[in-house]
Each structure stands twice: as structure tokens, then as C-alpha cells.
């Protein structure tokens, strides 16, 4: 997988990096020292080559790394707070949610295999390295995964427009927050599995927020000290 950016380079475990490509004339001594100290392979190439390698703003740094290795549901059952994304499609949203989760101390994110964004170069870039501290779990069936979590004492909270004000909820010790897809919300199957539906009050003329913004508000609103 090709990813890019200075922060992504620093946050990626060294053993996952195959090679680093730098634009000709690259002069960031901190990055150059970082590469030399860790004995990472690097090569100076024309910026036009970097532009063809990745679509994101690369800051003159493109990194060839291992493809992302997804986790299993069993890997996060000991956590107290998980986030589940119901067929999210925008990699920018996924990357931003991963970053929020890492900042908030949420260690696991669950996504479905089908009709959903995967961890790609854009997600890596948007997460600013947070992807390396959060377990992204890939499941075949979201509703079945949520049922399994419930059997393991998790309480499932689904975000939707007609739910209870999130500020008035007494959250369970083990909890899952479900965020729906952009423009579509959560599926009927996932909603039926949910223990409680929560919402963010809207006071303006627009009645919805970006998925990553909604996730950030609710994640911090659901944190238990």
C-alpha cells in the first residue's frame, strides 16, 4: 500500500515500511535524520512521479507499507467502548473518525466487508497516524456482530435523528456507538438490534451533521471517566 505524509511516516511502525520515496530536493532534515537513524530505505524521485503514486497531498513523502491487517471481533471484546460504522463510504470520514477514536481512547472500530470504505491511502492520511493505535475490525454481518457484542455485555447505542437526546442518557459501562452511512443513516436491521437510539439536537435550518462530526460529538459525550 502506498501512503503519504510526514506524520504518517513517523507514526507507521518501522517494520511495516518497505521503502520511502522523497521528492527531488527534499530538505526536511528532521525527516532525513529519521530515515537514516532507523536505517529505512529511501529514494529521491521527481515530484511528478510522487503525484502519480498517490492522490493525496503528499508533502514530498510517499511510503510503501504493508497492506492494513484487519482485526477480528474477538480482538476487541475486552474493550469498554467501541464504534461501529454502518456502511460508511467516504474515506475522509473514516480517517477522521479513527483519529477521533484514538484521541478519545477508543481502541476499536467495526466496519462491514461489503458496501463500505476500507482502510486506504486517504484513510491513512486523514487519520494522521492514529490508525496504528486503533483496531479496525472487519465483519461479514454488522447486525450479527452487534448481537455477539450484546452477548458479551455490550449495550448498543445507535445514532439517528429521532432518538433520545444523547446528553440525557446514562451510558452502560460496556457500550457500542453505531454511526450510519452518509445520507442514508443506519439500516433497519442494525436499528432493530440496537438497545437505544440517541440523537444530537439540531437548532438550525439544516437537520444533519457530517458523519465524522456526529461521531466526534457522540464519542466524547459517551466517555465515562
PAZAVEX-565715 format. One record per residue (C-alpha): y, x, z; residue in three letters. Coordinates in nm, 2 decimals, padded with zeros to 4 digits, always signed. Layout:
REM residues N
+--------+--------+--------+------+
:     c2 :     c1 :     c3 : code :
+--------+--------+--------+------+
:      Y :      X :      Z :  ALA :
...
+--------+--------+--------+------+
END
This chain:
REM residues 225
+--------+--------+--------+------+
:     c2 :     c1 :     c3 : code :
+--------+--------+--------+------+
: +00.00 : +00.00 : +00.00 :  UNK :
: +00.35 : +00.12 : -00.08 :  UNK :
: +00.62 : +00.05 : +00.18 :  UNK :
: +00.97 : +00.19 : +00.22 :  UNK :
: +01.25 : +00.27 : +00.45 :  UNK :
: +01.33 : +00.53 : +00.72 :  UNK :
: +01.24 : +00.31 : +01.02 :  UNK :
: +00.92 : +00.21 : +00.86 :  UNK :
: +00.83 : +00.57 : +00.81 :  UNK :
: +00.90 : +00.65 : +01.18 :  UNK :
: +00.71 : +00.35 : +01.31 :  UNK :
: +00.40 : +00.39 : +01.10 :  UNK :
: +00.12 : +00.58 : +01.27 :  UNK :
: +00.08 : +00.92 : +01.11 :  UNK :
: -00.29 : +00.88 : +01.05 :  UNK :
: -00.22 : +00.58 : +00.82 :  UNK :
: +00.02 : +00.78 : +00.60 :  UNK :
: -00.12 : +00.93 : +00.28 :  UNK :
: +00.20 : +01.06 : +00.12 :  UNK :
: +00.58 : +01.02 : +00.13 :  UNK :
: +00.80 : +01.01 : -00.18 :  UNK :
: +01.16 : +01.11 : -00.14 :  UNK :
: +01.44 : +01.08 : -00.39 :  UNK :
: +01.56 : +01.40 : -00.55 :  UNK :
: +01.84 : +01.55 : -00.35 :  UNK :
: +01.73 : +01.37 : -00.03 :  UNK :
: +01.93 : +01.53 : +00.25 :  UNK :
: +01.85 : +01.35 : +00.57 :  UNK :
: +01.75 : +01.65 : +00.78 :  UNK :
: +01.61 : +01.43 : +01.06 :  UNK :
: +01.36 : +01.27 : +00.82 :  UNK :
: +01.27 : +01.61 : +00.66 :  UNK :
: +01.21 : +01.76 : +01.01 :  UNK :
: +01.00 : +01.46 : +01.10 :  UNK :
: +00.78 : +01.51 : +00.79 :  UNK :
: +00.74 : +01.88 : +00.85 :  UNK :
: +00.67 : +01.86 : +01.22 :  UNK :
: +00.39 : +01.61 : +01.15 :  UNK :
: +00.26 : +01.80 : +00.85 :  UNK :
: +00.29 : +01.50 : +00.63 :  UNK :
: +00.26 : +01.54 : +00.25 :  UNK :
: +00.58 : +01.46 : +00.07 :  UNK :
: +00.73 : +01.49 : -00.28 :  UNK :
: +01.07 : +01.47 : -00.43 :  UNK :
: +01.09 : +01.23 : -00.73 :  UNK :
: +01.36 : +01.08 : -00.94 :  UNK :
: +01.52 : +00.77 : -00.79 :  UNK :
: +01.41 : +00.57 : -01.10 :  UNK :
: +01.05 : +00.63 : -01.00 :  UNK :
: +01.11 : +00.50 : -00.65 :  UNK :
: +01.28 : +00.19 : -00.79 :  UNK :
: +00.97 : +00.12 : -00.99 :  UNK :
: +00.74 : +00.18 : -00.69 :  UNK :
: +00.89 : -00.08 : -00.46 :  UNK :
: +01.12 : -00.38 : -00.50 :  UNK :
: +01.29 : -00.35 : -00.16 :  UNK :
: +01.59 : -00.13 : -00.07 :  UNK :
: +01.41 : +00.20 : +00.00 :  UNK :
: +01.68 : +00.43 : +00.14 :  UNK :
: +01.53 : +00.71 : -00.07 :  UNK :
: +01.20 : +00.69 : +00.11 :  UNK :
: +00.87 : +00.54 : -00.01 :  UNK :
: +00.55 : +00.57 : +00.19 :  UNK :
: +00.19 : +00.54 : +00.06 :  UNK :
: -00.01 : +00.40 : +00.35 :  UNK :
: -00.34 : +00.23 : +00.43 :  UNK :
: -00.35 : -00.14 : +00.35 :  UNK :
: -00.30 : -00.35 : +00.65 :  UNK :
: -00.61 : -00.42 : +00.86 :  UNK :
: -00.61 : -00.77 : +00.99 :  UNK :
: -00.74 : -00.86 : +01.33 :  UNK :
: -00.99 : -01.13 : +01.44 :  UNK :
: -00.91 : -01.42 : +01.67 :  UNK :
: -01.13 : -01.26 : +01.94 :  UNK :
: -00.89 : -00.97 : +01.95 :  UNK :
: -00.61 : -01.18 : +02.09 :  UNK :
: -00.79 : -01.42 : +02.33 :  UNK :
: -00.68 : -01.22 : +02.63 :  UNK :
: -00.31 : -01.27 : +02.55 :  UNK :
: -00.10 : -01.54 : +02.71 :  UNK :
: +00.14 : -01.61 : +02.42 :  UNK :
: +00.05 : -01.64 : +02.06 :  UNK :
: +00.24 : -01.75 : +01.75 :  UNK :
: +00.06 : -01.94 : +01.47 :  UNK :
: +00.22 : -01.98 : +01.12 :  UNK :
: +00.11 : -02.29 : +00.92 :  UNK :
: +00.11 : -02.16 : +00.56 :  UNK :
: +00.44 : -01.97 : +00.57 :  UNK :
: +00.52 : -01.84 : +00.22 :  UNK :
: +00.83 : -01.63 : +00.25 :  UNK :
: +00.76 : -01.26 : +00.33 :  UNK :
: +01.11 : -01.22 : +00.47 :  UNK :
: +01.04 : -01.49 : +00.73 :  UNK :
: +00.70 : -01.34 : +00.82 :  UNK :
: +00.86 : -01.00 : +00.87 :  UNK :
: +01.14 : -01.14 : +01.08 :  UNK :
: +00.90 : -01.33 : +01.30 :  UNK :
: +00.69 : -01.03 : +01.35 :  UNK :
: +01.00 : -00.84 : +01.46 :  UNK :
: +01.10 : -01.12 : +01.70 :  UNK :
: +00.75 : -01.13 : +01.85 :  UNK :
: +00.75 : -00.76 : +01.91 :  UNK :
: +01.09 : -00.77 : +02.08 :  UNK :
: +00.98 : -01.07 : +02.29 :  UNK :
: +00.65 : -00.91 : +02.39 :  UNK :
: +00.43 : -01.15 : +02.19 :  UNK :
: +00.13 : -00.95 : +02.08 :  UNK :
: -00.05 : -01.18 : +01.83 :  UNK :
: +00.04 : -01.38 : +01.52 :  UNK :
: -00.21 : -01.61 : +01.34 :  UNK :
: -00.19 : -01.68 : +00.97 :  UNK :
: -00.43 : -01.86 : +00.73 :  UNK :
: -00.61 : -01.68 : +00.45 :  UNK :
: -00.52 : -01.94 : +00.18 :  UNK :
: -00.17 : -02.05 : +00.06 :  UNK :
: +00.01 : -01.81 : +00.29 :  UNK :
: +00.20 : -01.49 : +00.27 :  UNK :
: +00.01 : -01.18 : +00.36 :  UNK :
: +00.14 : -00.85 : +00.50 :  UNK :
: +00.30 : -00.67 : +00.21 :  UNK :
: +00.58 : -00.42 : +00.15 :  UNK :
: +00.85 : -00.68 : +00.21 :  UNK :
: +00.69 : -00.79 : +00.54 :  UNK :
: +00.66 : -00.42 : +00.64 :  UNK :
: +01.03 : -00.36 : +00.56 :  UNK :
: +01.16 : -00.67 : +00.74 :  UNK :
: +00.96 : -00.60 : +01.05 :  UNK :
: +01.12 : -00.26 : +01.08 :  UNK :
: +00.80 : -00.11 : +01.21 :  UNK :
: +00.72 : -00.39 : +01.46 :  UNK :
: +00.41 : -00.47 : +01.26 :  UNK :
: +00.24 : -00.17 : +01.42 :  UNK :
: +00.28 : -00.33 : +01.77 :  UNK :
: +00.17 : -00.68 : +01.68 :  UNK :
: -00.18 : -00.80 : +01.59 :  UNK :
: -00.17 : -01.02 : +01.28 :  UNK :
: -00.49 : -01.24 : +01.28 :  UNK :
: -00.63 : -01.38 : +00.95 :  UNK :
: -00.83 : -01.70 : +00.99 :  UNK :
: -01.01 : -01.93 : +00.74 :  UNK :
: -00.91 : -02.26 : +00.90 :  UNK :
: -00.60 : -02.30 : +01.12 :  UNK :
: -00.70 : -02.62 : +01.29 :  UNK :
: -01.04 : -02.48 : +01.38 :  UNK :
: -00.87 : -02.16 : +01.51 :  UNK :
: -00.64 : -02.37 : +01.73 :  UNK :
: -00.94 : -02.57 : +01.87 :  UNK :
: -01.11 : -02.24 : +01.96 :  UNK :
: -00.79 : -02.13 : +02.14 :  UNK :
: -00.78 : -02.45 : +02.33 :  UNK :
: -01.14 : -02.39 : +02.45 :  UNK :
: -01.01 : -02.06 : +02.58 :  UNK :
: -00.74 : -02.24 : +02.79 :  UNK :
: -00.45 : -02.21 : +02.54 :  UNK :
: -00.21 : -02.51 : +02.52 :  UNK :
: -00.08 : -02.57 : +02.16 :  UNK :
: +00.29 : -02.64 : +02.11 :  UNK :
: +00.38 : -02.74 : +01.76 :  UNK :
: +00.74 : -02.73 : +01.63 :  UNK :
: +00.85 : -03.04 : +01.44 :  UNK :
: +01.17 : -03.25 : +01.41 :  UNK :
: +01.06 : -03.54 : +01.61 :  UNK :
: +00.92 : -03.35 : +01.91 :  UNK :
: +01.04 : -03.32 : +02.27 :  UNK :
: +01.34 : -03.10 : +02.34 :  UNK :
: +01.19 : -02.76 : +02.39 :  UNK :
: +01.43 : -02.69 : +02.68 :  UNK :
: +01.28 : -02.96 : +02.89 :  UNK :
: +00.91 : -02.85 : +02.86 :  UNK :
: +00.72 : -02.69 : +03.14 :  UNK :
: +00.51 : -02.45 : +02.94 :  UNK :
: +00.15 : -02.36 : +03.02 :  UNK :
: +00.06 : -02.01 : +03.12 :  UNK :
: -00.15 : -01.96 : +02.81 :  UNK :
: +00.03 : -02.10 : +02.51 :  UNK :
: +00.05 : -02.10 : +02.13 :  UNK :
: +00.36 : -02.18 : +01.93 :  UNK :
: +00.29 : -02.33 : +01.58 :  UNK :
: +00.57 : -02.29 : +01.32 :  UNK :
: +00.54 : -02.49 : +00.99 :  UNK :
: +00.59 : -02.38 : +00.64 :  UNK :
: +00.94 : -02.36 : +00.48 :  UNK :
: +01.04 : -02.71 : +00.37 :  UNK :
: +00.71 : -02.87 : +00.45 :  UNK :
: +00.67 : -02.83 : +00.82 :  UNK :
: +00.33 : -02.84 : +00.98 :  UNK :
: +00.03 : -03.00 : +00.82 :  UNK :
: -00.12 : -03.33 : +00.95 :  UNK :
: -00.44 : -03.16 : +01.06 :  UNK :
: -00.26 : -02.90 : +01.26 :  UNK :
: -00.03 : -03.16 : +01.42 :  UNK :
: -00.33 : -03.37 : +01.53 :  UNK :
: -00.48 : -03.07 : +01.70 :  UNK :
: -00.16 : -02.99 : +01.89 :  UNK :
: -00.12 : -03.07 : +02.26 :  UNK :
: +00.25 : -03.12 : +02.24 :  UNK :
: +00.52 : -03.14 : +01.97 :  UNK :
: +00.85 : -02.97 : +02.05 :  UNK :
: +01.18 : -02.95 : +01.87 :  UNK :
: +01.52 : -02.78 : +01.86 :  UNK :
: +01.81 : -03.03 : +01.90 :  UNK :
: +02.04 : -03.05 : +01.59 :  UNK :
: +02.41 : -03.12 : +01.63 :  UNK :
: +02.54 : -03.06 : +01.29 :  UNK :
: +02.50 : -03.22 : +00.95 :  UNK :
: +02.21 : -03.00 : +00.84 :  UNK :
: +01.89 : -03.11 : +01.02 :  UNK :
: +01.68 : -02.80 : +00.99 :  UNK :
: +01.68 : -02.42 : +01.05 :  UNK :
: +01.52 : -02.13 : +00.87 :  UNK :
: +01.16 : -02.08 : +00.99 :  UNK :
: +01.23 : -01.74 : +01.13 :  UNK :
: +01.54 : -01.86 : +01.32 :  UNK :
: +01.35 : -02.16 : +01.46 :  UNK :
: +01.07 : -01.92 : +01.57 :  UNK :
: +01.31 : -01.69 : +01.74 :  UNK :
: +01.48 : -01.97 : +01.94 :  UNK :
: +01.15 : -02.12 : +02.05 :  UNK :
: +00.97 : -01.79 : +02.13 :  UNK :
: +01.25 : -01.69 : +02.37 :  UNK :
: +01.26 : -02.05 : +02.50 :  UNK :
: +00.89 : -02.04 : +02.58 :  UNK :
: +00.88 : -01.70 : +02.75 :  UNK :
: +00.75 : -01.72 : +03.11 :  UNK :
: +00.86 : -01.43 : +03.34 :  UNK :
+--------+--------+--------+------+
END
